[in-house]
Amino acid sequence: MTYSAIISAFPRSSIGPLLLSLAVGMSSSTEQFVCTTCGHVGRSTSVRRGSTVIEIMLWLCYLLPGLIYSVWRQSTRYSACPECGVRNMIPVDSPAGRRIVGG
């Protein structure tokens, strides 16, 4: 089932499409960011520390360690540059962002 098919199932006046897009991870924001390290202009990506494989193994072995590890991974989520992976993304329309972009 495609995203557009799911959206069309909701009434136009409902908040369903907005909630679904947030759950799928598609942001309605089109704000652009610039990386202060590599100069990449675009959207940032969400990065979590830790390993998905370890998380799955802990969930399969024991419930409590899996839960603790999952909560830790969720709490260490941050926005990073998709090109170089650092946390130095700032809005393009900020003074420093305009200096980097050159406009």
Buried (B, 14 or more C-beta within 10 A) or exposed (E): EEEEEBBEEBEEEEEBBEEBBEEEEEEEEEEBBBBBEEEBBBBBEEBBEEEEEEBEBBBEEEEEBBEEBBEEBEEEEEEBBBBEEEEBBBEBEEEEBEEBEEE
